Amino acid sequence: MLADPGSYDSSAFTLLLRVAFQSLLDARADEAELDHPDLKHMDPVVLKHCHAAAATYILEAGQQRADKSTLSTYLEDCKFDRERIELFCTEYQNNKDSLETLLGSIGRPLPHITDVSWRLECQIKTNQPHKMYRPAYLVTLNVENTDSRSNPQISFSCNMEQLQDLVGKLKDASKSLERATRF
């Protein structure tokens, strides 16, 4: 319905896009925006479906940080005509920064590791003579949650092979980050 030029003209489509962006970006926006005089000729059910479809795609495009080419390809696949694709891309580009800021503020940020401590744990005595205990490492990560300014700890136990695997993966991540920041 959103792509169908027979449902409404391009000026109503542009207005519908603006209303969809406004409803996403402005907390004070309400459904009264859909009561705009230029949208009165549309069936209210179709209008709400189109508004929801536009808002869904706007959010998905923002989450994927879609560029104009990606937007155009997707909209062509959804049977949008060239004029509506251009209108959508223009409106998206006008609101892209605000949309990315909004999406970046949603959710919880990952904790920031501030310190690591470890100790070797060995079990010397056991009641079961057939069991052979291997040393284990107790690792504690001190983290900072930026949203709550708390400093909880994450603790885990691992054997030597698991610790070596973790260290190897951290080294790989560090090298990857170094390569990515060279550009």
Salt bridges, closest charged atoms under 4 A:
ASP26 OD1 - ARG28 NE 3.64
GLU31 OE1 - LYS48 NZ 2.79
ASP38 OD2 - HIS36 ND1 3.98
GLU76 OE2 - ARG82 NH2 2.25
GLU86 OE1 - LYS68 NZ 3.36
GLU86 OE2 - ARG82 NH1 3.88
GLU91 OE1 - ARG18 NE 3.35
GLU161 OE2 - ARG134 NH2 3.64
ASP165 OD2 - LYS169 NZ 3.44
